[in-house]
Amino acid sequence: MKGILTSMLVVVMMVLVSCRGGSNGKDSADVAEDQNEKMLSSQLDDDAEFAVDAADGGLLEIELGRLAEGSAASPEVKAFGRMMAEDHGKASTQLKRIAEQANIVLPQVMSRDNQRKYDKLKGKSGADFDKAYMDMMVEEHRDDVEDFEEQAREGRIEVLKQWASTNVPVLQQHLQEAERLRESVRSKR
């Protein structure tokens, strides 16, 4: 029994270390970017950085979407969260395939910054959650639309450039719906 407990403790410690980006305590997105800088030509640094940021943002959107399904008061916000988890899940799967083809390393867990955003919302529920979540979704999607449009215009890796271009309209729709829902939950006081 003692051996089983010791083994379980070792496994838990390994998982915790891997969730923090490795034993050196580096952020998961930073680790991916460092590896990409070593493996890719400097001409592709911006593409790799975009892919890492998009993957990190996707992880956040998926986890926040799942959180919204359980913590939101509004059925519309719950449905929006479900849509975020599904849409960003599909996009993340596509990005993983593209990154593999282009030899780009992506983070497997959220960056510290995104983990803090998640933790901040995790402590909220009901109407407070709805307001904070929708505020964050508007902000995140404004940034996403801008970043994806830039990648679609200026990217060097054609398949990544095309992926960004394909996702711009989806992100614009998410932004429009997020703005609408934000106004809706703000008006419920």
Secondary structure by P-SEA (a helix, b strand, c coil): caaaaaaaaaaaaaaaaaaacccccccaaaaaaaaaaacccccaaaaaaaaaaaaaaaaaaaaaaaaaacccccaaaaaaaaaaaaaaaaaaaaaaaaaaaabbbbbccccaaaaaaaaaacccccaaaaaaaaaaaaaaaaaaaaaaaaaacccccaaaaaaaaaaaaaaaaaaaaaaaaaaaaaacc
